[in-house]
């Protein structure tokens, strides 16, 4: 037993961090990004883009409040349209962050240490963007608290048999636990920033946020237990969240939705799109901030492999979906499957097949996994593909369901697009604020990767 | 016992030196000591004989409370307070309560983990005597500290400093209250 445990921490460190780093240089390089007065042009541009799109979002929401959800092109029978498509897409993107921070921690994958922090931040902000859609989609978002059970004068309570209520609990739990996990991970690094900064205000703010963390061995031992337990709790949680999201569909009897393979298919798709977002963020960030020694080609390669693996699961799910449609005795199920391939949404369907079945297979080639700019393009393709997947599932099933007389083709309006682009703005805005104000790489976890961190045992 | 100093602290520049120093101090008989490092060191916990902590128990209790209250909430609402009869199906439809029970279990367990962490560490604690040592700012960067506290029965302002000097530290300093 003891031997087995020792094997795990042997060869990894040299490969995942470039040689030559010390505890001091690692600390300074990551902390300087935050503590410097100089802000790179790249940051300004990205943050500016985020801000502009965020303003667009506020405008779209303002118009929505004034006029109602009709501005979104929602007409019976397609009442979910863009809103739920975007919700599922954003929640899915969040999943990679928790996978990296929790599941890879439990699996002792040390390469996660230099990408977990910003991936977790990505999770939080993606969930924030996701949360916007069901709330705005309520029509009367100011009454959102009716979704929660609380004693009220109407003597009305939510229906706990409804998957939409499950979703409220699943997503709010997910957001809370992700925030807690992220904050716990930040505490030691906030203490580092508190000790490194020369600015009085910054020292005060980081000091309050670090809660007086001082790196005591007694604290570290509890801290390690806490991280493991939180990882253990977050692991089933992350798998459950997209499962519950998929229940929004599978519990209904709409053709094309009512199927048992949705939960694993959704979770795989979530991780697939999430890793695409991780790559899309990591590749530019590491070049701009000179962090190639910490976020190495190995990280990109590993993330691309996860993307490939989950992409293959997603591809398999499409094949299974088509097979089920053909094999089933249900005429409606059959019709919806054929309709997706040949009907009004066939363009979106075949584009998503190209993005999610054909494109990931190029990741078998080391050439693509090893070329950051190609990988960047591939991750954007995947993100588009996964958005289209949700769009096709939701819209094509609703637009043409059992009753031909109620069919109506849905198309996103400009306010649909404005709201969607607006949440991308919200995401960029929050993410680049995070990059500027908090360490984007977990400093203390990277320190543990250095060869010097190993205790040289038994001298004489 | 009120003393004028909190203890004495020695600074080391590698984790190995700190672990060795911590072991030596334990062997010498010191018990009220703490080590400070910029990252968790497993060997250090062993060297200081840090017992297994109670956090797992706290999390377990949190999870159990969360699970039971989540289920009872649904039972109360769906069966007693606001029963909705759908085609004569049972009000106590437990399979559909499983998911929210699971979510509240995880939520309460995670809250217990974080609050338990803060509680067991005594955080937030913005002031602590070790912060009075100017070099201690490096404890969150690349330096490793061993502090022998004045409450230790063997503590002696001179002898303890002499002992720490034998461990080849970079610097030994007194920690003011």
HADDOCK unambig.tbl for C-alpha pairs under 7 A between the chains (distance, minus, plus):
assign (segid A and resid 23 and name CA) (segid B and resid 141 and name CA) 6.60 0.50 0.50
assign (segid A and resid 23 and name CA) (segid B and resid 142 and name CA) 5.09 0.50 0.50
assign (segid A and resid 24 and name CA) (segid B and resid 141 and name CA) 5.95 0.50 0.50
assign (segid A and resid 24 and name CA) (segid B and resid 142 and name CA) 5.33 0.50 0.50
assign (segid A and resid 27 and name CA) (segid B and resid 141 and name CA) 6.12 0.50 0.50
assign (segid A and resid 156 and name CA) (segid B and resid 82 and name CA) 6.82 0.50 0.50
assign (segid A and resid 157 and name CA) (segid B and resid 77 and name CA) 6.85 0.50 0.50
assign (segid A and resid 157 and name CA) (segid B and resid 82 and name CA) 6.53 0.50 0.50
assign (segid A and resid 160 and name CA) (segid B and resid 74 and name CA) 6.58 0.50 0.50
assign (segid A and resid 160 and name CA) (segid B and resid 97 and name CA) 6.66 0.50 0.50
assign (segid A and resid 161 and name CA) (segid B and resid 96 and name CA) 5.30 0.50 0.50
assign (segid A and resid 161 and name CA) (segid B and resid 97 and name CA) 7.00 0.50 0.50
assign (segid A and resid 166 and name CA) (segid B and resid 99 and name CA) 6.60 0.50 0.50
assign (segid A and resid 166 and name CA) (segid B and resid 100 and name CA) 6.01 0.50 0.50
assign (segid A and resid 169 and name CA) (segid B and resid 100 and name CA) 6.39 0.50 0.50
assign (segid A and resid 169 and name CA) (segid B and resid 103 and name CA) 6.53 0.50 0.50
assign (segid A and resid 170 and name CA) (segid B and resid 103 and name CA) 6.00 0.50 0.50
assign (segid A and resid 173 and name CA) (segid B and resid 103 and name CA) 6.43 0.50 0.50
assign (segid A and resid 173 and name CA) (segid B and resid 107 and name CA) 5.77 0.50 0.50
assign (segid A and resid 177 and name CA) (segid B and resid 107 and name CA) 6.63 0.50 0.50
assign (segid A and resid 177 and name CA) (segid B and resid 110 and name CA) 6.37 0.50 0.50
assign (segid A and resid 191 and name CA) (segid B and resid 140 and name CA) 6.67 0.50 0.50
assign (segid A and resid 192 and name CA) (segid B and resid 140 and name CA) 4.93 0.50 0.50
assign (segid A and resid 192 and name CA) (segid B and resid 141 and name CA) 6.49 0.50 0.50
assign (segid A and resid 195 and name CA) (segid B and resid 137 and name CA) 5.18 0.50 0.50
assign (segid A and resid 208 and name CA) (segid B and resid 126 and name CA) 6.99 0.50 0.50
assign (segid A and resid 211 and name CA) (segid B and resid 123 and name CA) 6.08 0.50 0.50
assign (segid A and resid 211 and name CA) (segid B and resid 124 and name CA) 4.28 0.50 0.50
assign (segid A and resid 211 and name CA) (segid B and resid 125 and name CA) 5.95 0.50 0.50
assign (segid A and resid 211 and name CA) (segid B and resid 126 and name CA) 5.91 0.50 0.50
assign (segid A and resid 212 and name CA) (segid B and resid 123 and name CA) 6.72 0.50 0.50
assign (segid A and resid 212 and name CA) (segid B and resid 124 and name CA) 5.76 0.50 0.50
assign (segid A and resid 212 and name CA) (segid B and resid 125 and name CA) 4.88 0.50 0.50
assign (segid A and resid 212 and name CA) (segid B and resid 126 and name CA) 4.29 0.50 0.50
assign (segid A and resid 212 and name CA) (segid B and resid 127 and name CA) 6.72 0.50 0.50
assign (segid A and resid 214 and name CA) (segid B and resid 36 and name CA) 6.98 0.50 0.50
assign (segid A and resid 215 and name CA) (segid B and resid 36 and name CA) 5.01 0.50 0.50
assign (segid A and resid 215 and name CA) (segid B and resid 37 and name CA) 5.32 0.50 0.50
assign (segid A and resid 215 and name CA) (segid B and resid 38 and name CA) 5.94 0.50 0.50
assign (segid A and resid 215 and name CA) (segid B and resid 140 and name CA) 6.91 0.50 0.50
assign (segid A and resid 216 and name CA) (segid B and resid 34 and name CA) 6.54 0.50 0.50
assign (segid A and resid 216 and name CA) (segid B and resid 35 and name CA) 5.63 0.50 0.50
assign (segid A and resid 216 and name CA) (segid B and resid 36 and name CA) 4.38 0.50 0.50
assign (segid A and resid 216 and name CA) (segid B and resid 37 and name CA) 6.63 0.50 0.50
assign (segid A and resid 217 and name CA) (segid B and resid 34 and name CA) 6.41 0.50 0.50
assign (segid A and resid 217 and name CA) (segid B and resid 35 and name CA) 5.23 0.50 0.50
assign (segid A and resid 217 and name CA) (segid B and resid 36 and name CA) 5.70 0.50 0.50
assign (segid A and resid 217 and name CA) (segid B and resid 44 and name CA) 6.95 0.50 0.50
assign (segid A and resid 217 and name CA) (segid B and resid 45 and name CA) 6.44 0.50 0.50
assign (segid A and resid 218 and name CA) (segid B and resid 50 and name CA) 6.85 0.50 0.50
assign (segid A and resid 219 and name CA) (segid B and resid 121 and name CA) 5.50 0.50 0.50
assign (segid A and resid 220 and name CA) (segid B and resid 40 and name CA) 5.42 0.50 0.50
assign (segid A and resid 221 and name CA) (segid B and resid 45 and name CA) 6.57 0.50 0.50
assign (segid A and resid 222 and name CA) (segid B and resid 53 and name CA) 6.43 0.50 0.50
assign (segid A and resid 222 and name CA) (segid B and resid 117 and name CA) 6.44 0.50 0.50
assign (segid A and resid 223 and name CA) (segid B and resid 117 and name CA) 6.57 0.50 0.50
assign (segid A and resid 226 and name CA) (segid B and resid 113 and name CA) 5.96 0.50 0.50
assign (segid A and resid 226 and name CA) (segid B and resid 117 and name CA) 6.45 0.50 0.50
assign (segid A and resid 230 and name CA) (segid B and resid 110 and name CA) 6.12 0.50 0.50
assign (segid A and resid 230 and name CA) (segid B and resid 113 and name CA) 6.93 0.50 0.50
assign (segid A and resid 233 and name CA) (segid B and resid 106 and name CA) 6.13 0.50 0.50
assign (segid A and resid 233 and name CA) (segid B and resid 110 and name CA) 6.90 0.50 0.50
assign (segid A and resid 444 and name CA) (segid B and resid 38 and name CA) 6.48 0.50 0.50
assign (segid A and resid 444 and name CA) (segid B and resid 39 and name CA) 5.26 0.50 0.50
assign (segid A and resid 447 and name CA) (segid B and resid 39 and name CA) 6.76 0.50 0.50
assign (segid A and resid 448 and name CA) (segid B and resid 39 and name CA) 6.52 0.50 0.50
assign (segid A and resid 453 and name CA) (segid B and resid 15 and name CA) 6.45 0.50 0.50
assign (segid A and resid 455 and name CA) (segid B and resid 15 and name CA) 6.40 0.50 0.50
assign (segid A and resid 455 and name CA) (segid B and resid 16 and name CA) 4.88 0.50 0.50
assign (segid A and resid 456 and name CA) (segid B and resid 16 and name CA) 6.09 0.50 0.50
